[in-house]
Amino acid sequence: MEKDELKKQENEQEEVIVIKDLHKSFADIGVLKGIDLTVFKGENIAVLGKSGSGKSVLIKMIVGLLKPDKGEITVLGQQVNKLNHEELDTLRKRIGFSFQSSALYDSMSVYQNLAFPLTMNVKNLKKPDIDAAVEEALQAVGLLEKIAEMPADLSGGQRKRIGIARTLILKPEIMLYDEPTSGLDPITSAEINKLINDVQQKYNTSSIIITHDLTCAKNTCKRIAMLEEGKFSQIGKFAEMFKVDDEQVKGFFNYNFIQ
């Protein structure tokens, strides 16, 4: 058997995120009501759901920004809610978070935006090492020529790419994307979808992609999880998801592709 095929099979069996019976409420409102999900090494999985369904709450809990009321989240072999502050900081360095807004510092150039997480998290780095890391990350997203520009001079799609480059600078094992194609035109969205796939192939990352965009989910993800009323109503391949009789699932599909 070919080495690449063996590696793929090993990846498919290695669990990097395991969520069991996860519950989260705010005041008397239940947001997550007992969800289970496993993400495997090298896998992209999309989480779909209406606004307010708990998608963003889920990824905040994965990185320990919110604590569960009940249940367990295990990330890279560590149970998140049992980690102390220092252990949690160490784990977060292995996770890249691509924000919906890109979250770039407007007062910093592209170079400075990318260098910042390096200088904050890696000790004793010399400038040539920082320069090389910034250039590598920008090359990975196809924007090396923008290294000296300010965020205000970039298009929406370019800011998204730079935001992804900044997450790649620390070589994360897991990527969390929050609405990566939100607000982008179809051509730029297609470029971001390709970039997500390129990142997975080059860095062998495991990713959760929070999105309303079914085209993004279809083109980037092996599996899709539909979050409805605090639980995953369906988890499966794209073609399987939309053959079901669930009216909410069908409505989500129709909203994306018919309306």
Backbone as JSON, one array per atom type, in Angstrom:
{
  "sequence": "MEKDELKKQENEQEEVIVIKDLHKSFADIGVLKGIDLTVFKGENIAVLGKSGSGKSVLIKMIVGLLKPDKGEITVLGQQVNKLNHEELDTLRKRIGFSFQSSALYDSMSVYQNLAFPLTMNVKNLKKPDIDAAVEEALQAVGLLEKIAEMPADLSGGQRKRIGIARTLILKPEIMLYDEPTSGLDPITSAEINKLINDVQQKYNTSSIIITHDLTCAKNTCKRIAMLEEGKFSQIGKFAEMFKVDDEQVKGFFNYNFIQ",
  "N": [[0.84, -1.21, 0.0], [0.48, 2.28, -0.74], [2.46, 4.91, 0.77], [1.21, 7.41, 1.19], [-1.49, 6.7, 1.23], [-1.59, 5.04, 3.46], [-0.94, 6.92, 5.44], [-3.17, 8.57, 5.23], [-5.22, 6.85, 6.11], [-4.4, 6.45, 8.75], [-4.69, 9.07, 9.72], [-7.47, 9.34, 9.52], [-8.3, 7.83, 11.63], [-7.33, 9.05, 13.87], [-8.3, 10.98, 16.51], [-8.87, 14.37, 16.98], [-10.46, 16.36, 18.03], [-12.9, 15.82, 20.42], [-16.17, 15.82, 21.35], [-18.52, 15.47, 23.87], [-21.79, 15.05, 24.91], [-22.41, 17.82, 25.31], [-23.43, 20.71, 27.0], [-24.77, 24.02, 27.19], [-25.95, 26.93, 28.64], [-27.4, 30.22, 28.8], [-28.4, 32.35, 31.22], [-31.71, 31.48, 31.45], [-31.85, 30.31, 29.03], [-31.35, 27.69, 26.93], [-28.67, 26.91, 24.92], [-26.81, 25.07, 23.77], [-27.62, 21.7, 23.8], [-26.73, 19.13, 24.56], [-24.66, 17.96, 22.71], [-22.77, 15.93, 20.45], [-19.69, 15.3, 18.92], [-17.06, 14.32, 16.76], [-13.92, 15.13, 15.51], [-11.58, 14.36, 13.06], [-8.03, 13.88, 12.47], [-6.67, 15.94, 9.96], [-9.08, 16.49, 8.76], [-11.68, 18.48, 7.35], [-14.56, 19.87, 8.67], [-17.84, 21.1, 8.42], [-19.96, 23.27, 10.3], [-23.24, 23.93, 10.29], [-26.02, 26.16, 10.63], [-28.79, 28.19, 11.8], [-28.67, 31.74, 12.54], [-27.82, 32.42, 15.88], [-27.99, 29.83, 16.71], [-26.01, 28.62, 18.13], [-23.51, 28.13, 17.08], [-21.16, 29.76, 17.12], [-20.79, 29.85, 19.86], [-20.07, 27.23, 20.32], [-17.45, 27.0, 19.12], [-16.07, 28.81, 20.69], [-16.12, 27.5, 23.09], [-14.54, 25.32, 22.51], [-11.98, 26.38, 22.49], [-11.79, 27.15, 25.1], [-12.82, 29.6, 25.93], [-15.35, 29.82, 26.85], [-17.02, 28.0, 29.4], [-18.34, 24.68, 29.71], [-21.66, 23.79, 30.84], [-22.27, 21.24, 31.27], [-20.87, 18.09, 30.29], [-18.13, 17.14, 28.04], [-15.15, 18.37, 26.48], [-12.59, 17.41, 24.52], [-9.49, 18.24, 23.32], [-6.89, 17.7, 21.15], [-6.07, 15.62, 22.79], [-6.39, 16.64, 25.35], [-8.47, 17.5, 28.06], [-10.44, 20.19, 27.9], [-11.88, 21.81, 29.79], [-10.66, 21.17, 32.17], [-8.18, 22.24, 32.26], [-5.61, 24.38, 33.54], [-4.88, 27.95, 33.62], [-2.34, 28.42, 32.41], [-1.88, 25.99, 31.06], [-4.01, 26.05, 29.28], [-3.37, 28.28, 27.71], [-1.11, 27.27, 26.43], [-2.25, 25.19, 24.92], [-3.9, 26.69, 23.23], [-2.09, 27.85, 21.51], [-1.71, 25.94, 19.66], [-3.84, 26.02, 18.08], [-5.49, 27.6, 15.44], [-7.4, 30.51, 14.91], [-9.63, 31.83, 12.8], [-11.13, 34.77, 12.48], [-14.43, 36.11, 11.8], [-14.4, 38.82, 11.19], [-11.83, 39.2, 10.42], [-10.11, 40.56, 12.14], [-7.79, 42.22, 12.18], [-5.12, 44.41, 13.19], [-5.63, 47.74, 12.84], [-3.77, 49.8, 12.99], [-1.37, 48.67, 12.44], [0.96, 47.5, 9.98], [0.67, 44.99, 7.36], [2.87, 43.25, 7.61], [3.57, 43.76, 10.32], [1.23, 42.92, 11.62], [1.35, 40.16, 11.22], [3.8, 39.5, 12.36], [3.41, 40.05, 15.02], [1.96, 37.95, 16.63], [4.01, 36.06, 16.62], [6.2, 37.3, 17.99], [5.01, 37.58, 20.45], [4.55, 35.0, 21.32], [6.71, 33.28, 20.83], [9.84, 32.87, 22.1], [12.98, 34.63, 21.97], [13.31, 34.94, 19.2], [14.96, 35.9, 16.26], [15.21, 38.74, 14.02], [15.62, 37.96, 11.22], [14.49, 35.39, 11.29], [11.86, 35.95, 11.95], [11.13, 37.5, 9.73], [11.34, 35.54, 7.71], [9.33, 33.73, 8.49], [7.01, 35.33, 8.32], [6.99, 35.92, 5.58], [6.71, 33.35, 4.52], [4.12, 32.64, 5.46], [2.57, 34.6, 4.16], [3.06, 33.94, 1.51], [1.76, 31.52, 1.46], [-0.89, 32.28, 1.41], [-0.97, 33.7, -0.87], [-0.29, 36.46, -0.97], [2.11, 37.9, -0.74], [3.06, 40.25, -1.84], [1.71, 42.24, -0.53], [2.89, 42.88, 1.83], [3.87, 45.25, 3.03], [1.71, 46.9, 3.23], [-1.2, 48.63, 4.66], [-4.02, 47.5, 6.63], [-6.33, 48.98, 5.92], [-5.98, 49.48, 3.26], [-6.55, 47.2, 1.92], [-8.64, 44.84, 0.17], [-11.84, 43.29, 1.05], [-11.66, 40.49, 0.71], [-8.88, 40.19, 0.65], [-8.19, 40.99, 3.24], [-9.38, 38.89, 4.66], [-7.71, 36.81, 3.79], [-5.21, 37.65, 4.8], [-5.81, 37.55, 7.51], [-6.1, 34.77, 7.82], [-3.49, 34.05, 7.17], [-2.16, 35.1, 9.38], [-3.04, 33.4, 11.39], [-1.77, 31.11, 10.56], [0.88, 31.5, 11.09], [1.91, 30.48, 13.44], [1.9, 27.82, 12.95], [-0.49, 26.07, 13.34], [-2.25, 23.13, 14.54], [-4.91, 22.73, 14.45], [-7.56, 24.37, 12.8], [-9.95, 26.91, 13.19], [-12.59, 28.25, 11.62], [-14.55, 31.08, 11.35], [-17.32, 31.87, 9.75], [-16.0, 32.19, 7.06], [-16.48, 33.1, 4.42], [-18.28, 35.13, 4.6], [-19.95, 38.04, 3.55], [-18.53, 38.3, 1.18], [-18.02, 38.49, -2.39], [-19.09, 36.13, -5.0], [-16.83, 35.24, -6.54], [-14.57, 35.92, -4.99], [-15.25, 34.47, -2.72], [-14.99, 31.87, -3.7], [-12.23, 31.83, -4.03], [-11.4, 31.96, -1.35], [-12.45, 29.55, -0.42], [-10.86, 27.75, -1.88], [-8.41, 28.4, -0.75], [-8.76, 27.52, 1.91], [-8.84, 24.76, 1.48], [-6.28, 24.45, 0.41], [-4.69, 25.15, 2.62], [-5.34, 23.06, 4.36], [-4.27, 20.89, 2.94], [-1.53, 21.56, 2.74], [-0.64, 21.99, 5.39], [-1.76, 19.95, 6.81], [-3.91, 20.33, 8.54], [-6.63, 20.09, 10.9], [-9.98, 21.03, 10.69], [-12.71, 23.09, 11.81], [-15.42, 24.56, 10.32], [-17.4, 27.23, 10.6], [-20.32, 28.2, 9.14], [-22.77, 29.83, 7.01], [-22.87, 29.37, 4.41], [-23.54, 27.22, 1.98], [-22.22, 26.5, -0.34], [-19.56, 26.93, 0.31], [-19.35, 25.01, 2.39], [-19.84, 22.65, 0.95], [-17.7, 22.6, -0.87], [-15.39, 22.52, 0.66], [-15.45, 20.7, 2.76], [-15.38, 17.47, 4.28], [-17.33, 16.36, 5.85], [-20.57, 17.4, 7.1], [-22.23, 19.09, 9.72], [-25.37, 19.65, 11.01], [-26.71, 22.07, 13.0], [-29.37, 22.34, 15.07], [-31.78, 23.75, 17.13], [-30.18, 23.45, 19.39], [-28.97, 20.97, 19.16], [-27.18, 18.51, 17.17], [-28.8, 17.74, 14.35], [-28.33, 16.38, 12.02], [-25.51, 14.66, 10.76], [-23.18, 14.25, 8.3], [-22.14, 13.38, 4.92], [-22.25, 15.85, 2.27], [-24.05, 15.23, 0.14], [-25.64, 13.34, 1.36], [-26.86, 14.76, 3.4], [-28.89, 16.4, 2.36], [-30.83, 14.81, 1.34], [-32.6, 14.04, 3.17], [-35.75, 14.11, 5.0], [-36.18, 16.16, 6.75], [-37.6, 19.2, 7.43], [-36.45, 21.6, 8.24], [-33.79, 21.29, 7.5], [-34.11, 21.06, 4.73], [-35.16, 23.58, 4.26], [-32.96, 25.2, 4.84], [-31.24, 24.47, 2.78], [-32.76, 25.29, 0.55], [-32.84, 28.05, 0.99], [-30.2, 28.77, 0.5], [-29.73, 27.91, -2.17], [-31.95, 28.26, -3.8], [-33.65, 30.51, -3.21]],
  "CA": [[0.0, 0.0, 0.0], [1.26, 3.51, -0.84], [2.65, 5.61, 2.03], [0.2, 8.47, 1.33], [-2.76, 6.07, 1.57], [-1.46, 4.62, 4.85], [-1.02, 8.13, 6.27], [-4.56, 9.03, 5.2], [-5.99, 5.97, 6.97], [-4.02, 6.76, 10.13], [-5.33, 10.35, 10.05], [-8.91, 9.14, 9.68], [-8.55, 7.15, 12.89], [-6.82, 9.86, 14.97], [-9.27, 11.97, 16.96], [-8.23, 15.59, 17.47], [-11.49, 17.02, 18.85], [-13.99, 14.91, 20.8], [-17.17, 16.53, 22.15], [-19.49, 14.5, 24.38], [-22.93, 15.49, 25.72], [-22.09, 19.2, 25.68], [-24.56, 21.6, 27.3], [-24.45, 25.39, 27.58], [-27.1, 27.84, 28.75], [-27.18, 31.59, 29.26], [-29.6, 32.59, 32.02], [-32.61, 30.32, 31.34], [-31.95, 29.93, 27.62], [-30.45, 26.61, 26.55], [-28.1, 27.11, 23.59], [-26.38, 23.73, 23.36], [-28.44, 20.82, 24.63], [-26.26, 17.76, 24.53], [-24.15, 17.64, 21.38], [-21.63, 15.02, 20.33], [-19.0, 15.48, 17.64], [-15.65, 13.94, 16.7], [-13.2, 15.63, 14.33], [-10.39, 13.54, 12.88], [-6.86, 14.58, 11.96], [-6.68, 16.2, 8.53], [-10.46, 16.6, 8.27], [-12.47, 19.71, 7.43], [-15.98, 19.63, 8.9], [-18.62, 22.34, 8.5], [-21.09, 23.33, 11.21], [-24.26, 24.8, 9.72], [-27.14, 26.45, 11.51], [-29.31, 29.55, 11.74], [-28.1, 32.68, 13.48], [-28.28, 32.18, 17.23], [-28.15, 28.39, 16.98], [-24.95, 28.17, 19.04], [-22.29, 27.76, 16.34], [-20.01, 30.51, 17.65], [-20.63, 29.4, 21.24], [-19.35, 25.95, 20.25], [-16.0, 27.13, 18.89], [-15.51, 29.49, 21.86], [-15.95, 26.49, 24.13], [-13.43, 24.46, 22.1], [-10.72, 27.03, 22.9], [-11.83, 27.45, 26.51], [-13.29, 30.95, 26.24], [-16.56, 29.58, 27.63], [-17.0, 26.7, 30.06], [-19.6, 23.95, 29.57], [-22.46, 23.51, 32.02], [-22.22, 19.78, 31.39], [-20.25, 17.46, 29.13], [-16.67, 17.17, 27.91], [-14.49, 18.72, 25.22], [-11.2, 16.99, 24.51], [-8.8, 18.79, 22.15], [-5.51, 17.21, 21.07], [-5.83, 14.74, 23.93], [-6.52, 17.33, 26.63], [-9.84, 17.9, 28.4], [-10.3, 21.64, 27.96], [-12.42, 22.45, 31.0], [-9.86, 20.81, 33.33], [-6.86, 22.85, 32.12], [-5.41, 25.66, 34.21], [-4.67, 29.06, 32.69], [-1.11, 28.22, 31.66], [-2.09, 24.85, 30.15], [-4.93, 26.49, 28.25], [-2.61, 29.13, 26.81], [-0.25, 26.39, 25.62], [-3.11, 24.5, 23.95], [-4.41, 27.65, 22.24], [-1.04, 28.1, 20.52], [-1.79, 24.87, 18.66], [-5.13, 26.21, 17.4], [-5.63, 28.85, 14.71], [-8.78, 31.0, 14.92], [-9.85, 32.84, 11.76], [-12.34, 35.5, 12.86], [-15.28, 36.59, 10.72], [-14.01, 40.2, 10.86], [-10.39, 39.14, 10.16], [-9.49, 41.0, 13.41], [-6.45, 42.8, 11.99], [-4.88, 45.69, 13.88], [-5.63, 48.77, 11.79], [-2.6, 50.67, 13.12], [-0.19, 47.9, 12.08], [1.07, 47.02, 8.6], [0.49, 43.54, 7.2], [4.03, 42.61, 8.24], [3.49, 43.88, 11.78], [0.12, 42.07, 12.06], [1.78, 38.76, 11.23], [4.93, 39.34, 13.27], [2.96, 40.24, 16.4], [1.79, 36.7, 17.38], [5.31, 35.4, 16.78], [6.98, 37.94, 19.04], [4.3, 37.39, 21.71], [4.45, 33.59, 21.72], [7.95, 32.53, 20.63], [10.94, 33.62, 22.71], [14.34, 34.69, 21.39], [13.33, 34.92, 17.74], [15.68, 37.0, 15.63], [14.45, 39.36, 12.93], [15.6, 37.15, 10.0], [13.55, 34.28, 11.48], [10.51, 36.54, 11.86], [10.93, 37.86, 8.32], [11.12, 34.32, 6.93], [8.03, 33.18, 8.86], [5.98, 36.21, 7.76], [6.98, 35.72, 4.13], [6.15, 32.02, 4.23], [2.68, 32.69, 5.68], [1.97, 35.41, 3.11], [3.13, 33.15, 0.29], [0.75, 30.47, 1.57], [-2.2, 32.83, 1.05], [-0.82, 34.39, -2.15], [-0.31, 37.92, -0.82], [3.41, 38.39, -0.31], [3.26, 41.62, -2.33], [0.99, 43.17, 0.34], [3.56, 42.82, 3.13], [4.1, 46.57, 3.62], [0.47, 47.7, 3.18], [-2.03, 48.73, 5.85], [-5.3, 46.82, 6.44], [-7.32, 49.85, 5.27], [-5.73, 49.5, 1.82], [-6.84, 45.87, 1.39], [-10.04, 44.48, -0.08], [-12.39, 42.37, 2.05], [-11.06, 39.18, 0.51], [-7.46, 40.24, 1.04], [-8.15, 40.99, 4.71], [-9.63, 37.51, 5.09], [-6.5, 36.03, 3.53], [-4.19, 38.06, 5.76], [-6.23, 37.0, 8.79], [-5.74, 33.35, 7.8], [-2.02, 33.98, 7.24], [-1.73, 35.37, 10.75], [-3.25, 32.18, 12.18], [-0.82, 30.08, 10.12], [2.25, 31.87, 11.44], [2.34, 29.62, 14.54], [1.78, 26.44, 12.48], [-1.49, 25.38, 14.17], [-2.7, 21.79, 14.17], [-6.36, 22.85, 14.25], [-8.04, 25.68, 12.35], [-11.35, 27.21, 13.42], [-12.98, 29.34, 10.72], [-15.86, 31.65, 11.68], [-17.92, 32.5, 8.57], [-14.87, 32.67, 6.24], [-16.89, 33.74, 3.16], [-19.33, 36.1, 4.87], [-19.79, 39.37, 2.98], [-17.67, 38.3, 0.0], [-18.67, 38.17, -3.66], [-18.89, 34.71, -5.33], [-15.48, 34.93, -7.02], [-13.67, 35.97, -3.83], [-15.62, 33.33, -1.87], [-14.37, 30.68, -4.3], [-10.79, 31.91, -3.72], [-11.23, 31.61, 0.06], [-12.69, 28.11, -0.33], [-9.65, 27.08, -2.37], [-7.36, 28.63, 0.24], [-9.04, 26.62, 3.03], [-8.39, 23.44, 1.05], [-4.82, 24.49, 0.27], [-4.13, 25.14, 3.97], [-5.49, 21.7, 4.89], [-3.34, 20.01, 2.24], [-0.14, 21.91, 3.02], [-0.29, 21.92, 6.81], [-2.45, 18.78, 7.38], [-4.71, 20.8, 9.65], [-8.01, 19.64, 11.1], [-10.7, 22.31, 10.74], [-14.15, 23.27, 11.92], [-15.79, 25.76, 9.56], [-18.73, 27.74, 10.92], [-20.73, 28.92, 7.93], [-24.12, 29.76, 6.45], [-22.65, 29.25, 2.97], [-23.5, 25.8, 1.61], [-21.19, 26.31, -1.37], [-18.33, 26.8, 1.09], [-19.37, 23.71, 3.06], [-19.75, 21.58, -0.05], [-16.41, 22.59, -1.56], [-14.24, 22.45, 1.56], [-15.62, 19.81, 3.91], [-15.68, 16.05, 4.12], [-18.62, 16.13, 6.52], [-21.34, 18.57, 7.51], [-23.06, 18.89, 10.9], [-26.45, 20.64, 11.06], [-27.06, 22.41, 14.38], [-30.75, 22.81, 15.16], [-32.39, 23.73, 18.46], [-29.23, 23.05, 20.41], [-28.42, 19.63, 18.93], [-26.89, 18.17, 15.78], [-29.88, 16.93, 13.81], [-27.76, 15.55, 10.96], [-24.08, 14.73, 10.5], [-22.89, 13.35, 7.19], [-21.63, 13.98, 3.69], [-23.16, 16.85, 1.71], [-25.1, 14.59, -0.66], [-26.54, 12.64, 2.28], [-27.55, 15.71, 4.26], [-30.04, 17.07, 1.76], [-31.78, 13.81, 0.89], [-33.46, 13.73, 4.3], [-37.08, 14.75, 4.97], [-36.21, 17.21, 7.75], [-38.01, 20.44, 6.77], [-35.5, 22.68, 8.54], [-32.62, 21.06, 6.65], [-34.5, 21.43, 3.37], [-35.29, 25.03, 4.21], [-31.62, 25.76, 4.79], [-30.77, 24.22, 1.42], [-33.52, 26.15, -0.38], [-32.42, 29.43, 1.22], [-28.91, 28.96, -0.13], [-29.63, 27.59, -3.59], [-33.15, 28.57, -4.58], [-34.01, 31.9, -3.01]],
  "C": [[0.88, 1.26, 0.0], [1.32, 4.21, 0.52], [1.57, 6.66, 2.26], [-1.14, 7.88, 1.76], [-2.73, 5.59, 3.02], [-1.6, 5.8, 5.8], [-2.45, 8.62, 6.35], [-5.41, 8.18, 6.14], [-5.68, 6.22, 8.44], [-4.69, 8.06, 10.59], [-6.81, 10.16, 10.35], [-9.27, 8.48, 10.99], [-8.11, 7.98, 14.09], [-7.79, 10.98, 15.3], [-8.54, 13.2, 17.49], [-9.18, 16.46, 18.3], [-12.58, 16.01, 19.13], [-14.92, 15.67, 21.75], [-18.25, 15.53, 22.56], [-20.51, 15.19, 25.28], [-22.75, 16.92, 26.22], [-23.35, 20.04, 25.84], [-24.03, 22.98, 27.65], [-25.71, 26.23, 27.54], [-26.63, 29.21, 29.17], [-28.48, 32.05, 29.91], [-30.48, 31.34, 31.91], [-32.72, 29.82, 29.91], [-30.9, 28.87, 27.3], [-29.97, 26.8, 25.11], [-27.62, 25.79, 23.0], [-26.98, 22.73, 24.34], [-28.04, 19.35, 24.51], [-25.77, 17.35, 23.16], [-22.92, 16.75, 21.47], [-21.01, 15.21, 18.95], [-17.56, 15.02, 17.78], [-15.06, 14.46, 15.4], [-11.88, 14.86, 14.26], [-9.25, 14.36, 12.27], [-6.95, 14.72, 10.45], [-8.05, 16.38, 7.92], [-10.96, 18.03, 8.38], [-13.93, 19.31, 7.66], [-16.7, 20.96, 9.07], [-19.73, 22.2, 9.54], [-22.05, 24.38, 10.66], [-25.36, 25.03, 10.75], [-27.57, 27.9, 11.37], [-28.54, 30.44, 12.72], [-28.68, 32.43, 14.87], [-28.43, 30.71, 17.6], [-27.05, 27.83, 17.87], [-23.65, 27.81, 18.36], [-21.06, 28.45, 16.92], [-19.74, 30.15, 19.1], [-19.8, 28.11, 21.25], [-17.84, 26.16, 20.08], [-15.33, 27.93, 20.02], [-15.26, 28.5, 23.0], [-14.78, 25.56, 23.79], [-12.1, 25.06, 22.53], [-10.75, 27.51, 24.35], [-12.23, 28.86, 26.87], [-14.61, 30.91, 27.01], [-16.47, 28.18, 28.22], [-18.35, 26.0, 29.89], [-20.35, 23.85, 30.91], [-22.41, 22.01, 32.33], [-21.53, 19.24, 30.15], [-18.75, 17.68, 29.08], [-16.26, 17.63, 26.51], [-13.03, 18.32, 25.36], [-10.55, 17.46, 23.21], [-7.34, 18.37, 22.2], [-5.12, 16.44, 22.33], [-5.99, 15.37, 25.29], [-7.97, 17.77, 26.86], [-9.84, 19.39, 28.76], [-10.75, 22.24, 29.28], [-11.66, 22.07, 32.27], [-8.47, 21.44, 33.3], [-6.78, 24.13, 32.95], [-5.05, 26.72, 33.17], [-3.44, 28.85, 31.82], [-1.25, 27.09, 30.64], [-3.01, 25.23, 29.0], [-4.24, 27.39, 27.24], [-1.72, 28.31, 25.88], [-1.07, 25.67, 24.55], [-3.56, 25.46, 22.85], [-3.37, 27.98, 21.17], [-1.04, 27.05, 19.41], [-3.06, 24.97, 17.83], [-5.15, 27.57, 16.71], [-7.09, 29.24, 14.63], [-8.91, 32.11, 13.88], [-11.19, 33.52, 12.02], [-13.11, 35.97, 11.63], [-14.84, 37.98, 10.25], [-12.55, 40.32, 10.44], [-9.56, 39.62, 11.35], [-8.06, 41.47, 13.24], [-6.34, 44.1, 12.78], [-4.7, 46.77, 12.83], [-4.38, 49.64, 11.83], [-1.29, 49.97, 12.74], [-0.21, 47.54, 10.6], [0.8, 45.52, 8.56], [1.65, 42.79, 7.86], [3.91, 42.62, 9.75], [2.36, 43.01, 12.35], [0.55, 40.62, 12.17], [2.92, 38.51, 12.21], [4.48, 39.36, 14.73], [2.75, 38.92, 17.15], [3.09, 35.93, 17.57], [6.09, 35.98, 17.94], [6.33, 37.76, 20.42], [4.42, 35.96, 22.23], [5.73, 32.78, 21.59], [9.12, 33.38, 21.14], [12.21, 33.57, 21.86], [14.38, 34.54, 19.87], [14.1, 36.13, 17.22], [14.93, 37.5, 14.41], [14.49, 38.54, 11.63], [14.63, 35.97, 10.09], [12.11, 34.78, 11.37], [10.19, 36.88, 10.41], [10.59, 36.62, 7.49], [9.75, 33.72, 7.21], [6.89, 34.0, 8.27], [5.87, 36.0, 6.25], [6.39, 34.37, 3.75], [4.63, 32.01, 4.38], [1.97, 33.49, 4.59], [2.01, 34.68, 1.76], [2.05, 32.08, 0.29], [-0.63, 30.97, 1.19], [-2.12, 33.69, -0.21], [-0.79, 35.9, -2.08], [1.02, 38.48, -0.32], [3.62, 39.85, -0.71], [2.57, 42.67, -1.45], [1.69, 43.37, 1.69], [3.71, 44.19, 3.8], [2.83, 47.41, 3.71], [-0.25, 47.69, 4.52], [-3.36, 48.04, 5.59], [-6.34, 47.66, 5.71], [-7.17, 49.86, 3.76], [-6.07, 48.16, 1.15], [-8.33, 45.7, 1.12], [-10.52, 43.53, 1.01], [-11.79, 40.98, 1.94], [-9.61, 39.12, 0.91], [-7.32, 40.26, 2.55], [-8.41, 39.6, 5.27], [-8.39, 36.66, 4.92], [-5.39, 36.37, 4.53], [-4.52, 37.53, 7.15], [-5.89, 35.52, 8.9], [-4.22, 33.19, 7.89], [-1.53, 34.19, 8.66], [-1.96, 34.15, 11.65], [-2.24, 31.1, 11.81], [0.59, 30.3, 10.63], [2.8, 30.99, 12.56], [2.18, 28.14, 14.21], [0.76, 25.64, 13.31], [-1.82, 23.98, 13.64], [-4.19, 21.77, 13.87], [-6.66, 24.25, 13.77], [-9.54, 25.78, 12.63], [-11.7, 28.44, 12.58], [-14.39, 29.8, 11.09], [-16.36, 32.45, 10.47], [-16.85, 33.04, 7.61], [-15.27, 33.36, 4.95], [-17.97, 34.8, 3.36], [-18.99, 37.46, 4.26], [-18.94, 39.44, 1.73], [-18.48, 37.97, -1.26], [-18.34, 36.72, -4.04], [-17.48, 34.35, -5.78], [-14.49, 34.91, -5.87], [-13.97, 34.82, -2.87], [-14.98, 32.05, -2.39], [-12.87, 30.65, -4.02], [-10.53, 31.52, -2.27], [-11.45, 30.11, 0.26], [-11.46, 27.32, -0.78], [-8.51, 27.22, -1.36], [-7.54, 27.7, 1.44], [-8.56, 25.21, 2.7], [-6.87, 23.38, 0.93], [-4.13, 24.42, 1.64], [-4.2, 23.73, 4.55], [-4.47, 20.76, 4.25], [-1.89, 20.29, 2.65], [0.27, 21.66, 4.46], [-0.94, 20.73, 7.53], [-3.25, 19.18, 8.63], [-6.04, 20.05, 9.72], [-8.83, 20.9, 11.35], [-12.18, 22.14, 11.03], [-14.47, 24.59, 11.26], [-17.22, 26.12, 9.9], [-19.2, 28.56, 9.73], [-22.23, 28.81, 7.69], [-24.06, 29.37, 4.97], [-22.5, 27.78, 2.58], [-22.48, 25.52, 0.52], [-19.83, 26.13, -0.7], [-18.26, 25.42, 1.73], [-19.16, 22.57, 2.07], [-18.35, 21.46, -0.63], [-15.2, 22.4, -0.65], [-14.29, 21.3, 2.56], [-15.97, 18.38, 3.53], [-17.05, 15.72, 4.71], [-19.26, 17.45, 6.91], [-22.18, 18.19, 8.73], [-24.09, 20.01, 10.97], [-26.9, 20.84, 12.5], [-28.45, 23.03, 14.41], [-31.25, 22.66, 16.59], [-31.47, 23.1, 19.5], [-28.62, 21.67, 20.24], [-28.06, 19.47, 17.46], [-27.97, 17.23, 15.27], [-29.39, 15.98, 12.73], [-26.25, 15.75, 10.94], [-23.77, 13.75, 9.39], [-22.29, 14.09, 6.01], [-22.7, 14.9, 3.1], [-24.33, 16.2, 0.99], [-26.11, 13.88, 0.23], [-27.42, 13.61, 3.05], [-28.88, 16.16, 3.67], [-30.96, 16.1, 1.01], [-32.79, 13.47, 1.98], [-34.77, 14.52, 4.2], [-37.22, 15.88, 5.98], [-36.49, 18.56, 7.07], [-37.04, 21.59, 7.04], [-34.23, 22.53, 7.7], [-32.94, 21.46, 5.22], [-34.62, 22.94, 3.23], [-33.95, 25.73, 4.13], [-31.04, 25.62, 3.39], [-31.45, 25.16, 0.42], [-33.11, 27.61, -0.24], [-31.12, 29.73, 0.5], [-28.97, 28.86, -1.64], [-30.85, 27.93, -4.44], [-33.53, 30.04, -4.45], [-32.86, 32.81, -3.45]]
}
